[in-house]
Amino acid sequence: MSIKKQFVKTKPVCKVTFSVEAKEANVASVVGDFNNWNPSEGELSKLKNGTFKGVFDLPKDAAYEFKYVIDGAYVNEPEADSFKWNDFAGTENGVILV
């Protein structure tokens, strides 16, 4: 799993690439504050090597809670910038700072 950030000088956004290895999975998404926790808005594409990957433009100078949804199971990104307890979910969410 990994996160790559590319700041765009001409726009107030950061292109964030989310990658998660899930060779046996059929579908994976990234959900969070930036897409209303909606899996269909955070769908990741499956590559031949079994990694799911997607690039999203996130408004910069902000922090977003997020998780992956892999075949319906919520999974944290171990390389998240930090983690935050979420009472609604009863678990920690990953946090990305852009």
The first five atom37 places (N, CA, C, CB, O) and aatype in JSON, in Angstrom:
{
  "aatype": [12, 15, 9, 11, 11, 5, 13, 19, 11, 16, 11, 14, 19, 4, 11, 19, 16, 13, 15, 19, 6, 0, 11, 6, 0, 2, 19, 0, 15, 19, 19, 7, 3, 13, 2, 2, 17, 2, 14, 15, 6, 7, 6, 10, 15, 11, 10, 11, 2, 7, 16, 13, 11, 7, 19, 13, 3, 10, 14, 11, 3, 0, 0, 18, 6, 13, 11, 18, 19, 9, 3, 7, 0, 18, 19, 2, 6, 14, 6, 0, 3, 15, 13, 11, 17, 2, 3, 13, 0, 7, 16, 6, 2, 7, 19, 9, 10, 19],
  "atom_mask": [
    [1, 1, 1, 1, 1],
    [1, 1, 1, 1, 1],
    [1, 1, 1, 1, 1],
    [1, 1, 1, 1, 1],
    [1, 1, 1, 1, 1],
    [1, 1, 1, 1, 1],
    [1, 1, 1, 1, 1],
    [1, 1, 1, 1, 1],
    [1, 1, 1, 1, 1],
    [1, 1, 1, 1, 1],
    [1, 1, 1, 1, 1],
    [1, 1, 1, 1, 1],
    [1, 1, 1, 1, 1],
    [1, 1, 1, 1, 1],
    [1, 1, 1, 1, 1],
    [1, 1, 1, 1, 1],
    [1, 1, 1, 1, 1],
    [1, 1, 1, 1, 1],
    [1, 1, 1, 1, 1],
    [1, 1, 1, 1, 1],
    [1, 1, 1, 1, 1],
    [1, 1, 1, 1, 1],
    [1, 1, 1, 1, 1],
    [1, 1, 1, 1, 1],
    [1, 1, 1, 1, 1],
    [1, 1, 1, 1, 1],
    [1, 1, 1, 1, 1],
    [1, 1, 1, 1, 1],
    [1, 1, 1, 1, 1],
    [1, 1, 1, 1, 1],
    [1, 1, 1, 1, 1],
    [1, 1, 1, 0, 1],
    [1, 1, 1, 1, 1],
    [1, 1, 1, 1, 1],
    [1, 1, 1, 1, 1],
    [1, 1, 1, 1, 1],
    [1, 1, 1, 1, 1],
    [1, 1, 1, 1, 1],
    [1, 1, 1, 1, 1],
    [1, 1, 1, 1, 1],
    [1, 1, 1, 1, 1],
    [1, 1, 1, 0, 1],
    [1, 1, 1, 1, 1],
    [1, 1, 1, 1, 1],
    [1, 1, 1, 1, 1],
    [1, 1, 1, 1, 1],
    [1, 1, 1, 1, 1],
    [1, 1, 1, 1, 1],
    [1, 1, 1, 1, 1],
    [1, 1, 1, 0, 1],
    [1, 1, 1, 1, 1],
    [1, 1, 1, 1, 1],
    [1, 1, 1, 1, 1],
    [1, 1, 1, 0, 1],
    [1, 1, 1, 1, 1],
    [1, 1, 1, 1, 1],
    [1, 1, 1, 1, 1],
    [1, 1, 1, 1, 1],
    [1, 1, 1, 1, 1],
    [1, 1, 1, 1, 1],
    [1, 1, 1, 1, 1],
    [1, 1, 1, 1, 1],
    [1, 1, 1, 1, 1],
    [1, 1, 1, 1, 1],
    [1, 1, 1, 1, 1],
    [1, 1, 1, 1, 1],
    [1, 1, 1, 1, 1],
    [1, 1, 1, 1, 1],
    [1, 1, 1, 1, 1],
    [1, 1, 1, 1, 1],
    [1, 1, 1, 1, 1],
    [1, 1, 1, 0, 1],
    [1, 1, 1, 1, 1],
    [1, 1, 1, 1, 1],
    [1, 1, 1, 1, 1],
    [1, 1, 1, 1, 1],
    [1, 1, 1, 1, 1],
    [1, 1, 1, 1, 1],
    [1, 1, 1, 1, 1],
    [1, 1, 1, 1, 1],
    [1, 1, 1, 1, 1],
    [1, 1, 1, 1, 1],
    [1, 1, 1, 1, 1],
    [1, 1, 1, 1, 1],
    [1, 1, 1, 1, 1],
    [1, 1, 1, 1, 1],
    [1, 1, 1, 1, 1],
    [1, 1, 1, 1, 1],
    [1, 1, 1, 1, 1],
    [1, 1, 1, 0, 1],
    [1, 1, 1, 1, 1],
    [1, 1, 1, 1, 1],
    [1, 1, 1, 1, 1],
    [1, 1, 1, 0, 1],
    [1, 1, 1, 1, 1],
    [1, 1, 1, 1, 1],
    [1, 1, 1, 1, 1],
    [1, 1, 1, 1, 1]
  ],
  "atom_positions": [
    [[0.85, -1.17, 0.0], [0.0, 0.0, 0.0], [0.9, 1.23, 0.0], [-0.97, 0.0, 1.22], [1.97, 1.24, 0.59]],
    [[0.42, 2.25, -0.68], [1.2, 3.47, -0.67], [0.36, 4.66, -1.11], [2.41, 3.33, -1.57], [-0.71, 4.53, -1.7]],
    [[0.91, 5.82, -0.78], [0.3, 7.09, -1.16], [1.39, 7.95, -1.77], [-0.39, 7.8, 0.06], [2.49, 8.06, -1.21]],
    [[1.1, 8.56, -2.9], [2.04, 9.52, -3.51], [1.3, 10.83, -3.7], [2.61, 8.99, -4.87], [0.15, 10.86, -4.14]],
    [[1.98, 11.92, -3.37], [1.39, 13.25, -3.5], [2.17, 14.06, -4.52], [1.37, 13.98, -2.13], [3.4, 14.1, -4.5]],
    [[1.43, 14.72, -5.42], [2.05, 15.62, -6.39], [1.29, 16.94, -6.35], [2.05, 15.0, -7.84], [0.14, 17.02, -6.78]],
    [[1.95, 17.96, -5.83], [1.3, 19.26, -5.72], [1.34, 19.96, -7.07], [1.98, 20.13, -4.63], [2.36, 19.96, -7.75]],
    [[0.2, 20.57, -7.45], [0.07, 21.27, -8.72], [0.29, 22.75, -8.46], [-1.34, 21.0, -9.38], [-0.45, 23.37, -7.69]],
    [[1.31, 23.32, -9.09], [1.67, 24.72, -8.83], [0.6, 25.69, -9.31], [2.99, 25.04, -9.49], [0.42, 26.76, -8.72]],
    [[-0.1, 25.34, -10.38], [-1.05, 26.27, -10.99], [-2.47, 26.16, -10.43], [-1.1, 26.04, -12.48], [-3.34, 26.97, -10.77]],
    [[-2.71, 25.17, -9.56], [-4.05, 24.98, -8.99], [-3.92, 24.68, -7.5], [-4.8, 23.82, -9.72], [-2.89, 24.18, -7.05]],
    [[-4.97, 25.0, -6.73], [-4.92, 24.72, -5.28], [-5.29, 23.28, -4.95], [-5.84, 25.67, -4.54], [-6.09, 23.02, -4.05]],
    [[-4.7, 22.33, -5.7], [-5.0, 20.9, -5.48], [-3.7, 20.11, -5.41], [-5.9, 20.34, -6.62], [-2.63, 20.56, -5.81]],
    [[-3.84, 18.91, -4.88], [-2.75, 17.94, -4.83], [-3.27, 16.68, -5.51], [-2.27, 17.66, -3.34], [-4.33, 16.17, -5.16]],
    [[-2.51, 16.18, -6.49], [-2.87, 14.91, -7.12], [-2.35, 13.8, -6.22], [-2.27, 14.79, -8.59], [-1.14, 13.65, -6.03]],
    [[-3.27, 13.02, -5.67], [-2.9, 11.96, -4.75], [-3.15, 10.62, -5.41], [-3.69, 12.08, -3.41], [-4.26, 10.33, -5.87]],
    [[-2.11, 9.8, -5.46], [-2.22, 8.45, -6.01], [-2.3, 7.47, -4.85], [-1.01, 8.11, -6.95], [-1.38, 7.38, -4.03]],
    [[-3.4, 6.74, -4.79], [-3.61, 5.7, -3.79], [-3.35, 4.35, -4.45], [-5.06, 5.76, -3.17], [-3.9, 4.07, -5.52]],
    [[-2.52, 3.51, -3.84], [-2.24, 2.17, -4.36], [-2.39, 1.17, -3.23], [-0.81, 2.09, -4.98], [-1.9, 1.38, -2.12]],
    [[-3.06, 0.08, -3.53], [-3.22, -0.98, -2.52], [-3.11, -2.33, -3.23], [-4.59, -0.84, -1.76], [-3.77, -2.58, -4.23]],
    [[-2.25, -3.19, -2.67], [-2.08, -4.52, -3.24], [-3.16, -5.44, -2.69], [-0.67, -5.08, -2.94], [-3.28, -5.61, -1.47]],
    [[-3.93, -6.03, -3.59], [-5.02, -6.94, -3.19], [-5.26, -7.92, -4.34], [-6.34, -6.14, -2.83], [-6.28, -7.86, -5.03]],
    [[-4.3, -8.81, -4.53], [-4.31, -9.72, -5.69], [-5.57, -10.57, -5.77], [-3.12, -10.62, -5.64], [-6.05, -10.86, -6.87]],
    [[-6.11, -10.97, -4.63], [-7.27, -11.86, -4.63], [-8.6, -11.1, -4.69], [-7.25, -12.73, -3.39], [-9.66, -11.7, -4.86]],
    [[-8.55, -9.78, -4.56], [-9.77, -8.97, -4.49], [-10.37, -8.75, -5.88], [-9.48, -7.62, -3.84], [-9.68, -8.78, -6.9]],
    [[-11.68, -8.53, -5.87], [-12.39, -8.22, -7.11], [-12.57, -6.72, -7.31], [-13.73, -8.9, -7.12], [-12.59, -6.24, -8.44]],
    [[-12.72, -6.0, -6.2], [-12.99, -4.56, -6.29], [-12.37, -3.86, -5.09], [-14.53, -4.28, -6.35], [-12.33, -4.4, -3.99]],
    [[-11.88, -2.64, -5.34], [-11.31, -1.84, -4.25], [-11.6, -0.37, -4.52], [-9.77, -2.08, -4.11], [-11.64, 0.08, -5.67]],
    [[-11.8, 0.37, -3.44], [-12.07, 1.8, -3.52], [-11.35, 2.5, -2.37], [-13.61, 2.1, -3.46], [-10.96, 1.87, -1.39]],
    [[-11.17, 3.8, -2.53], [-10.71, 4.62, -1.41], [-11.88, 5.54, -1.06], [-9.38, 5.45, -1.77], [-12.46, 6.19, -1.93]],
    [[-12.21, 5.6, 0.22], [-13.32, 6.43, 0.68], [-12.82, 7.34, 1.78], [-14.52, 5.56, 1.17], [-11.91, 7.0, 2.53]],
    [[-13.44, 8.52, 1.87], [-13.03, 9.45, 2.91], [-13.81, 10.73, 2.88], [0.0, 0.0, 0.0], [-14.82, 10.87, 2.18]],
    [[-13.31, 11.68, 3.67], [-13.97, 12.99, 3.75], [-14.06, 13.67, 2.39], [-13.22, 13.89, 4.72], [-14.97, 14.46, 2.14]],
    [[-13.12, 13.36, 1.51], [-13.05, 14.03, 0.21], [-14.07, 13.53, -0.8], [-11.67, 13.87, -0.35], [-14.26, 14.16, -1.84]],
    [[-14.72, 12.39, -0.54], [-15.75, 11.89, -1.47], [-16.99, 11.37, -0.74], [-15.16, 10.78, -2.34], [-17.68, 10.48, -1.23]],
    [[-17.26, 11.94, 0.43], [-18.45, 11.58, 1.22], [-18.51, 10.1, 1.55], [-19.7, 11.98, 0.48], [-19.6, 9.54, 1.69]],
    [[-17.35, 9.44, 1.68], [-17.27, 8.03, 2.04], [-18.04, 7.15, 1.05], [-17.81, 7.82, 3.45], [-18.6, 6.12, 1.44]],
    [[-18.06, 7.55, -0.22], [-18.83, 6.87, -1.26], [-17.89, 5.98, -2.09], [-19.57, 7.9, -2.16], [-17.08, 6.51, -2.86]],
    [[-17.98, 4.65, -1.97], [-17.09, 3.77, -2.73], [-17.15, 3.96, -4.24], [-17.41, 2.34, -2.41], [-16.12, 3.82, -4.91]],
    [[-18.31, 4.29, -4.79], [-18.39, 4.46, -6.24], [-17.63, 5.7, -6.72], [-19.85, 4.55, -6.68], [-17.23, 5.76, -7.88]],
    [[-17.44, 6.68, -5.83], [-16.68, 7.88, -6.21], [-15.18, 7.68, -6.0], [-17.16, 9.08, -5.4], [-14.39, 8.53, -6.42]],
    [[-14.79, 6.59, -5.37], [-13.38, 6.34, -5.11], [-12.87, 5.04, -5.69], [0.0, 0.0, 0.0], [-11.91, 4.45, -5.17]],
    [[-13.52, 4.57, -6.76], [-13.11, 3.29, -7.35], [-11.67, 3.32, -7.81], [-14.02, 2.94, -8.52], [-11.2, 4.3, -8.39]],
    [[-10.97, 2.23, -7.53], [-9.59, 2.07, -7.96], [-9.54, 1.05, -9.09], [-8.67, 1.64, -6.78], [-10.32, 0.1, -9.11]],
    [[-8.61, 1.24, -10.02], [-8.47, 0.33, -11.16], [-7.5, -0.79, -10.81], [-7.98, 1.09, -12.42], [-6.45, -0.54, -10.21]],
    [[-7.84, -2.01, -11.19], [-6.97, -3.16, -10.92], [-5.94, -3.3, -12.03], [-7.79, -4.46, -10.77], [-6.29, -3.37, -13.21]],
    [[-4.67, -3.34, -11.63], [-3.58, -3.53, -12.58], [-3.27, -5.02, -12.71], [-2.33, -2.75, -12.14], [-3.71, -5.83, -11.89]],
    [[-2.51, -5.39, -13.74], [-2.18, -6.79, -13.99], [-1.44, -7.45, -12.83], [-1.36, -6.91, -15.25], [-1.55, -8.66, -12.63]],
    [[-0.67, -6.65, -12.06], [0.1, -7.22, -10.96], [-0.71, -7.4, -9.68], [1.3, -6.35, -10.67], [-0.17, -7.8, -8.65]],
    [[-2.02, -7.1, -9.74], [-2.89, -7.29, -8.59], [-3.02, -6.07, -7.69], [0.0, 0.0, 0.0], [-3.7, -6.12, -6.67]],
    [[-2.38, -4.98, -8.07], [-2.48, -3.73, -7.31], [-3.65, -2.92, -7.83], [-1.16, -2.91, -7.41], [-3.88, -2.84, -9.04]],
    [[-4.4, -2.31, -6.92], [-5.45, -1.38, -7.29], [-4.89, 0.03, -7.14], [-6.75, -1.57, -6.41], [-4.18, 0.33, -6.18]],
    [[-5.2, 0.9, -8.12], [-4.58, 2.23, -8.12], [-5.57, 3.26, -8.65], [-3.3, 2.23, -8.98], [-6.38, 2.98, -9.53]],
    [[-5.49, 4.48, -8.09], [-6.32, 5.58, -8.57], [-5.69, 6.91, -8.19], [0.0, 0.0, 0.0], [-5.0, 7.01, -7.18]],
    [[-5.95, 7.93, -9.01], [-5.43, 9.28, -8.77], [-6.62, 10.21, -8.56], [-4.52, 9.76, -9.95], [-7.57, 10.22, -9.34]],
    [[-6.54, 11.01, -7.49], [-7.63, 11.92, -7.14], [-7.06, 13.31, -6.86], [-8.42, 11.4, -5.91], [-6.01, 13.44, -6.24]],
    [[-7.76, 14.34, -7.32], [-7.39, 15.72, -7.03], [-8.04, 16.13, -5.72], [-7.81, 16.67, -8.19], [-9.27, 16.2, -5.63]],
    [[-7.23, 16.4, -4.69], [-7.75, 16.82, -3.4], [-7.36, 18.27, -3.15], [-7.21, 15.91, -2.26], [-6.21, 18.65, -3.34]],
    [[-8.33, 19.1, -2.71], [-7.99, 20.48, -2.36], [-6.89, 20.49, -1.3], [-9.25, 21.25, -1.85], [-6.97, 19.78, -0.3]],
    [[-5.86, 21.32, -1.54], [-4.72, 21.3, -0.62], [-4.95, 22.17, 0.61], [-3.47, 21.75, -1.33], [-5.96, 22.86, 0.74]],
    [[-3.98, 22.12, 1.52], [-4.04, 22.8, 2.82], [-5.18, 22.26, 3.67], [-4.2, 24.31, 2.63], [-5.92, 23.01, 4.3]],
    [[-5.32, 20.92, 3.66], [-6.4, 20.28, 4.42], [-5.94, 18.89, 4.87], [-7.71, 20.18, 3.56], [-4.95, 18.36, 4.39]],
    [[-6.7, 18.33, 5.81], [-6.49, 16.96, 6.28], [-7.77, 16.17, 6.03], [-6.09, 16.93, 7.81], [-8.87, 16.68, 6.27]],
    [[-7.63, 14.96, 5.55], [-8.78, 14.13, 5.23], [-8.65, 12.76, 5.89], [-8.92, 13.98, 3.7], [-7.59, 12.14, 5.83]],
    [[-9.73, 12.29, 6.52], [-9.78, 10.93, 7.01], [-10.17, 10.03, 5.84], [-10.8, 10.78, 8.21], [-10.96, 10.42, 4.98]],
    [[-9.6, 8.81, 5.81], [-9.91, 7.9, 4.7], [-9.61, 6.45, 5.09], [-9.11, 8.29, 3.44], [-8.94, 6.18, 6.08]],
    [[-10.14, 5.54, 4.28], [-9.86, 4.1, 4.37], [-10.0, 3.51, 2.98], [-10.84, 3.39, 5.39], [-10.58, 4.13, 2.09]],
    [[-9.46, 2.32, 2.81], [-9.73, 1.53, 1.61], [-10.91, 0.62, 1.9], [-8.47, 0.71, 1.17], [-11.12, 0.2, 3.04]],
    [[-11.68, 0.3, 0.86], [-12.72, -0.71, 0.94], [-12.34, -1.78, -0.08], [-14.17, -0.12, 0.67], [-12.39, -1.56, -1.29]],
    [[-11.94, -2.94, 0.44], [-11.48, -4.03, -0.43], [-12.47, -5.18, -0.29], [-10.03, -4.49, -0.06], [-12.56, -5.81, 0.76]],
    [[-13.21, -5.45, -1.36], [-14.26, -6.47, -1.35], [-15.17, -6.31, -0.12], [-13.64, -7.89, -1.37], [-15.54, -7.3, 0.52]],
    [[-15.52, -5.07, 0.2], [-16.45, -4.78, 1.28], [-15.82, -4.63, 2.65], [0.0, 0.0, 0.0], [-16.51, -4.22, 3.59]],
    [[-14.54, -4.94, 2.8], [-13.85, -4.81, 4.1], [-13.07, -3.5, 4.16], [-12.89, -6.02, 4.33], [-12.37, -3.14, 3.22]],
    [[-13.23, -2.79, 5.29], [-12.52, -1.53, 5.48], [-11.1, -1.8, 5.97], [-13.28, -0.61, 6.47], [-10.9, -2.56, 6.92]],
    [[-10.12, -1.17, 5.32], [-8.71, -1.39, 5.62], [-7.99, -0.05, 5.7], [-8.05, -2.29, 4.55], [-8.21, 0.83, 4.86]],
    [[-7.14, 0.13, 6.71], [-6.35, 1.34, 6.83], [-5.09, 1.26, 5.99], [-5.99, 1.6, 8.3], [-4.57, 0.18, 5.71]],
    [[-4.61, 2.42, 5.59], [-3.33, 2.55, 4.89], [-2.23, 2.69, 5.93], [-3.34, 3.78, 3.9], [-2.21, 3.69, 6.65]],
    [[-1.31, 1.72, 6.04], [-0.28, 1.82, 7.05], [0.65, 3.02, 6.87], [0.54, 0.57, 7.06], [1.27, 3.47, 7.83]],
    [[0.74, 3.54, 5.65], [1.6, 4.69, 5.37], [0.86, 6.02, 5.46], [2.22, 4.54, 4.0], [1.36, 7.03, 4.97]],
    [[-0.32, 6.04, 6.07], [-1.06, 7.3, 6.25], [-0.21, 8.28, 7.06], [-2.43, 7.06, 6.96], [0.65, 7.87, 7.84]],
    [[-0.46, 9.57, 6.87], [0.3, 10.59, 7.6], [0.07, 10.5, 9.1], [-0.07, 11.99, 7.1], [0.97, 10.77, 9.89]],
    [[-1.14, 10.1, 9.49], [-1.46, 9.88, 10.9], [-2.75, 9.08, 10.97], [-1.59, 11.25, 11.68], [-3.31, 8.69, 9.94]],
    [[-3.22, 8.83, 12.19], [-4.47, 8.09, 12.38], [-5.32, 8.85, 13.39], [-4.2, 6.63, 12.87], [-4.8, 9.49, 14.3]],
    [[-6.64, 8.77, 13.22], [-7.56, 9.5, 14.09], [-8.72, 8.58, 14.47], [-8.09, 10.8, 13.38], [-9.3, 7.91, 13.62]],
    [[-9.04, 8.57, 15.77], [-10.17, 7.77, 16.24], [-11.47, 8.36, 15.71], [-10.18, 7.69, 17.78], [-11.66, 9.58, 15.72]],
    [[-12.36, 7.48, 15.25], [-13.65, 7.91, 14.74], [-14.73, 7.21, 15.56], [-13.8, 7.6, 13.22], [-14.9, 5.99, 15.46]],
    [[-15.48, 7.97, 16.37], [-16.52, 7.37, 17.22], [-17.62, 6.71, 16.41], [-17.12, 8.43, 18.12], [-18.15, 5.68, 16.81]],
    [[-17.97, 7.3, 15.25], [-19.05, 6.76, 14.43], [-18.7, 5.35, 13.95], [-19.32, 7.68, 13.22], [-19.54, 4.45, 14.0]],
    [[-17.45, 5.16, 13.5], [-17.03, 3.86, 13.0], [-16.52, 2.95, 14.11], [-15.95, 4.03, 11.95], [-16.45, 1.73, 13.94]],
    [[-16.15, 3.53, 15.27], [-15.62, 2.74, 16.36], [-14.23, 2.19, 16.07], [0.0, 0.0, 0.0], [-13.87, 1.11, 16.55]],
    [[-13.47, 2.93, 15.28], [-12.12, 2.5, 14.89], [-11.32, 3.72, 14.46], [-12.17, 1.44, 13.73], [-11.84, 4.83, 14.38]],
    [[-10.06, 3.5, 14.19], [-9.22, 4.58, 13.68], [-9.31, 4.64, 12.16], [-7.75, 4.38, 14.12], [-9.44, 3.62, 11.48]],
    [[-9.25, 5.85, 11.64], [-9.16, 6.08, 10.2], [-7.77, 6.63, 9.91], [-10.27, 7.06, 9.71], [-7.16, 7.29, 10.75]],
    [[-7.28, 6.36, 8.69], [-6.05, 6.99, 8.26], [-6.32, 8.45, 7.96], [0.0, 0.0, 0.0], [-7.44, 8.82, 7.63]],
    [[-5.29, 9.28, 8.08], [-5.4, 10.71, 7.77], [-4.33, 11.05, 6.76], [-5.26, 11.59, 9.07], [-3.17, 10.66, 6.9]],
    [[-4.72, 11.8, 5.73], [-3.77, 12.3, 4.73], [-3.76, 13.83, 4.82], [-4.14, 11.81, 3.27], [-4.82, 14.46, 4.87]],
    [[-2.56, 14.4, 4.84], [-2.39, 15.85, 4.88], [-1.91, 16.31, 3.53], [-1.41, 16.28, 5.99], [-0.9, 15.83, 3.03]],
    [[-2.65, 17.25, 2.93], [-2.24, 17.81, 1.64], [-2.2, 19.32, 1.7], [-3.18, 17.34, 0.53], [-1.88, 19.97, 0.7]]
  ]
}
